[in-house]
């Protein structure tokens, strides 16, 4: 290919990649269930629902959640590979979204219903079964939905914009849920009725975005022109790709830092900063609102710099924010609110940039393996991240216990307070530094991605 042809190819890729804002917003609405139903309501409320509403022992409830999380990680690559291998006139992804939609909503609603089963053990088995089924159909919908991201555009910068729209919707609806759900519970005659109403409402509302996506979003027929790889070959094609591992490490470590802070931030707020427990929702809203405001800036930085350098810049400021938490004096709430707002830039970058970098890996995998592997890429990524995060977060409880934390105590020991402060400051800061180092090593620049896209297109055309 000569220089003129290469330049023409680059322009063609850019022209094809331009999408209207309404298309990106429509696609972003698919984050409704992942953000509210799974990302907000289940983490914040489901354990409490199992123990205090359904009457299941805390140890059994915690074990149930761990089993389901492992199942969630296992089914990701299986469904991803299945959608990669599908060939139909409706595409590879949309048939799964449509077929899994109603069962996903149905079983989500059943998660928040207390069955008339006398024994607590019987109810635990019920929730384990229902959660298994919900998670299966949830993955059947959300896995193929997420795999559409690289297919909507072949341009690296446009993909960043698509992910920014997705994550913008995710943050805003998550914020709305955190604010609205207490009102739902207050209006219900009982806590049990409140959870049942919330479950049904969220299940019904989750249907409409995916129905619109299936009706309006079109897949690229040329991506079905290449022969699908077998399951083993698909997994190996992803695992042998160096950019895949770099992008995975960037996102996993950044989100692990978020997970650690999420798990212990309430302890820091209550026992060190002296902020009442009921005001913790205000802090959460501050972080999410700030992240929403910073999203356009993150997208702008990614188009002016390489994605990896935009991530490095944003995450450096985020690291400084966590270090600052160590130095805040005891019972000084005002600096905590300021830091919560400043953390929004890093949280926004973690939502957008690792996913945008990962989307650009797909052309590298295609050139290396000879097939489009969006589904298996997302599935393997999800499995590794969920397994690693689950194992890492298990250590938090032991750190609290070993440092002398006493549940429900009015005042904690100094050793426990030191452990809590470490978990919200130096430990996430260290993780973010590691994430920065991984991002700096990401090999796919804007120019490299253009060449990969052109080579992948040339091979598809030759095969067709």
N, C-alpha and C positions, 0 to 999 in steps of 0.2 A: 504494500500500500504506500503510495507516494504522499508527500506532504499536503498536496491539494486535496486528495481524497480523504486524508485524515482530518483535515480542517472541515471539510464538508460533512464528514461523519459526526464530528463534535457538534456542529451547528444543528444537525438533524436530531441528535439526542436531546439538545436543549429545547428545540421547538416541540418535540413530542412530550417533553416532561412538564410543560406548563399546565397547571390546573387552576380552575377557578376557586376562589375562597369558599364558595358554597359546597364544592365537592369535598374539600378538606374538612369543613365543618361537619358535613354529613357523615363522612367516614369517622371523624373524631367522636361522634355520638355513640359509636360502638363501645366506648369506654364507660358507658353508664353502669353496666353490671360489674365489670372488673373493678371500677373505682368505688362505687357505693356498696353494692351487694357483697362483694368479696374483699375489697380493699379497705372498707370502713366499717360496715355493720358487723361482719363476722369477726374481725380481729378485736373490735372494741366491746362487742356484746355477747358473742355466742358462748364463751366460757361461763359468763355470768348467767346466761339463760339456762344452760345445762345444769348448773349447780343450784341456783336460787329459784328458778321457775319450774324446771323439769324434775328437780329433786335427785340429781345424780351426784355421787360422791366426787369431790374435786380430783382425786387421784385417777379415778376411772375416766372422768371427763377429759383430763389432760392427756391421758394415754390415747383416748379416742381421737383427739385432735392430731396427735403425732402420727398415728397410723394413717389417717386420711391424708395428711401432708405427704407422707411417703408414697401413697397410692397416687396422689396428684402428680408427683414427680415422675412416676413410672409411666403413666398413661400419656404424658406429653409427647415423647418421641414416637410412640406407637401411632397415635392419631396424626402426628405430623407426617410420618412416612406414608400413612394411608392416603392422605390428601395429596401428597406429592405424586403418588402413583395413579391417581384418578384421572381418567380422560373422559370428558363428556362435553356435549354442546353447551352446557351451562357453566363450564369451567371446572377447575380443580377444587375451589374453596367454597363457592356459594352453595352447592348441594348439601354440604355438611352443616353450614350455618343454618340453612332452612330446616333440615331434618332434625337438628338437635334443639331447636329453639323452644318449642312447646314443652318437651320433657324437662329442659333446664328450668323453665319458669315454674312448672308444676312441682318439681322436687325442691326447688328453693322455698316455695311457700310451705311445703310440708316440714322443712327444717325448723320452722318457728311455731309448729303446732304441737301441743302436748297430747299424746295419744292416751286413750283410756286403758292403759296397761297398769296393773296393780303394782308389779315389782319394779324397783329401780333398775335391776339388771335387764329386765325385758325392755324397758325404755331406752337403756343404753344401746342395746342391740338394734332397736328401731332407728335411733339417730345414726348409728354407724352405717347401717344399710342405706338410709336415705341420703346421708352425706356422700357415700360411695357413688350412688346413682346420680346425685346432683353434680358431683365433680366430673363424672364421666361425660355427661351431656354438656356441662360448662366447657370442658376442654374441646369437645366436638364443635362447639360454636366459636369460642374465643381463639383457639389455636389457629384455625383457618382464617379467621378475621385478622389476626395479627400478621399472618403470612402474606396478606394482601399488600402490606406497606411497600415492599420493594417493587411490587408489580404496578402500582399506581403511577410511578415515575421512574425513569432511568437516570435522572439527573441528581447528582449528589446533594446539591444545595436545596433542590425542591424536596427531596426526601427529608431533610432537616426541617423544612417548613411543615411538611405533613405530620411528622412526629410532634412538632411544637403544637399544632392544632389538637392532635390527639391528647397530649399531656395537659394542654390548657383546659380542655373539656374535663379530663380526669380530675384535675385539681379543683376546678370550680364546682363540679357536682359533688366531690368529696366534702368540700367546705359546706355546701348547701345541706348535705345529709347530716353533718355534725351539728349544724344549727337547727335543722327542722325536726330531727327525730325526738328530742326531748318534748317538743310540743305534741307529737303523736302519742307519746306515752302519757302525757298529762291529760289528754282528752279521752283516753280509754278508761273504761270502768275498772280495769284491773291490769296488773303488769302482764299477765298471760294474754289478755285480749289485745294489749298494746303491741306485743311482739307478733301476734297472729296477724293483726291489721298491717303492720309494717312489712311483714313478709309477703303478704298477698299484694300489697300496693307496689312494692319494688319488683315483684315477679311480673306483674302486668305491665308496668312501665318499661321494663327491659325488653319487651317484645318489639316495640315500635321502631327503635333505631335499627335493629338488625333487619326487619322487614324492609325498611327504606333502603338499606345498604344492598340487600339482595336485588331489589328492584332497580336501583339506579347505578350501582357500580358495575363496571364491566372488567373482565379479566383479559389478559393478553393471549390470544389464541396461539401465537408463536411460541409461548412458553410450554405449550403442550406438544409441540412438534418433536421434541427430543425424547428418546426412549427413557422411561423411568428406571432408576436403579433399584435393585433389591434392598431389603431392609438393612442387611449387614453392610452392603456396599455403600448405602446412603449414610449410615452412621459413621463408617470409616472415612468417607470423603469429607465429612465435616471435622472429625477429630484430627485428621492429618493436615488440616489447614491452619497455618500459623496465625494469620489475621483473626481467625475465629477465636482462638485462645486469648489473644491480646484483648479483643473487644469484650469477650466474656469476663475476663479478669477485671477490666476497667469497671464494667457495670456491677459485677458481683460485689467487689470490695466497697464501692460507693454505697450500694444499697445495704450492705452489711453494716456499714457505719450508721446509716439511717435506722436500721432495725435495732441495733444496740441502744441507740439514744431513745427510740420510741419505747423500748421495753423498760427503761429506767428513768425516763424524764419526769414522770409523775413523782417518783421518790425524791428526786432532786428539788423539784418545785415545792413539795410539801415540807420536807425535812430540812432542806438547806436554805432555800430562798424565802421560806415562810409565806408562800402564796396559798390561800385556801384551796382545798381540793375542788370545790365547785367552780373556781376560776380557771382551772386547767384548760377547759374548753376554749377560753378566750385566747390562751397562748397558742393552742392548736390552730385556731382561726387566724391568728396573726401570722403564723408561719405560712399557712396555705394562701392567704391573701397576698402576702409578700411574694411568694413564688409565682403567683398569677401575674403580678405586676412586672416581675423580672423576666417572664417568658419571652416577650418581644425582644428584649435586650440580648438574651441568650441566642435567639435566632439570628439577630443582627450580627453578633460577634462571630457566629459560625459561618456566615456568608462572607465576612471580611477577612477572617483568618481561616486556617484549617480547623476542622472540628476538634481535633485533638488539642490544639493550642487554646481554643476557646474553653475547652473543658479544664485544661491546666490552669488558666487564668481564674476562672470562676471558682475552682476548687481550692486554690491557694487562699482566696478570701474566706471561703467556708472553713478551712482548717484553722485560720486565725480566730474565727468566731468560736470554735470549740475550745481552743486554748484559753480564750478569754473567760469561759465559764469557770475554769479552775480558780481564777483570781477574784471572782465576785465575792464580796464579803457576805457573811451569814446574815440572813433575814434582810436582804436588800433586793426587793422585787423589781424595782424600776429598771436596773440594768438587764435583768432577764428578759423583759419585754423588748428592750432595744435589740438585744442579741437575737431574739426570736425573729424580729423583722429582718435583720441583716442576714440571717441564715437562709432567707428566701432565694437569694441568688444561687447559692450552692444547691439547694433542693431543686430549683428549676433546671439547673444544668444536669443534675443526676437523672431527672425525668426525661430529658430530651436527648442529650448528646451521646451517651452510650448506646441508646437504641438507634440513633441515626448512624453512628459508626458501624453498628452491627448490620444495618440494612445494606451498607456498601460492601460487606463481606460476601454477599450472595453472588456477585459477579465473579469474584475470585474463586469461590467454590465451583461455580459453573464452568469456568475455564479449566479448572484443575480436574473436575470429575466428569464433565460432559453432560450434566443434567441440572435442572433447576431444583434446588433443595430448600426452599423457604420453610416448608413444614417441618422437616427433620431438623433444620437449623434451629428453629424456635423450640422444638421439642427437646433436643439435646441440651440447649442452653437452659431451658426451664428446669430440666431434671438436675443438672449439675448445680445450678444456683440454689434451688430449693433444698437439695440434700445438704449442701455446704452450709447454707444459712441455718437450717434446722439444727445441725450439729453444733454450730458455733453459738447459737442463742441458748442452747441447753446449758452452756457454761455460766450464763449470767446468774441463774438462781444459786449455783454453787458459790460464785464469788460473793454474792450477798450473804449467804449463810456463813461462809468462812470468815468474813469480816465482822460477823456478830450482829447482823441485822435482825431485829425482832419485829415480826408482823404486828401492826396495829399499835405499837408503842407510841406514846406521846412524844418521847424524846429518844433519839438513837445514840448509840455509843459513837465516840469519835472515830473508831476504826471503821464502823459501818458507814459513817458520813464520808470518810476518805475513800472507801470503795465506791460509793455512789458517785462522788465527784470525778474519780478516775474514769468511770464508765461513761460519763457524758463529756469528758474533756480530752484527756491524753490518749485514751484508747481509740475513740473515733478519729482523732487527729492523726494518729499513726496509720490507721487504715486509709485515710484520705491521702496521705503522703504516698503510700504504696499504690493507690489508684492513679495518682498523678504520674508516678514513674511508669506505670503500665501504659497510660495514655500517650506519653511522650514516645513510646516505642511502637505505636500503632503505625503500620507501614503503608496504609492506603490513603494517599493524599488525593486531592481533587483531580490532579493530572493523571495519577495512576488509575484512579477509578474510571476516568474517561477512556483510557486505553483498554482497560478490562471490559468495559461495556461494548466498545467497538469490536473487540476480539470475540466476545460472547455472541454478539449479533451476527458476525461473519460466519461463525460455526453453525448457528441456528439456520441461517439462510442456506448454507451449503448442505446441511442435512435435509432441509425441506425440499 
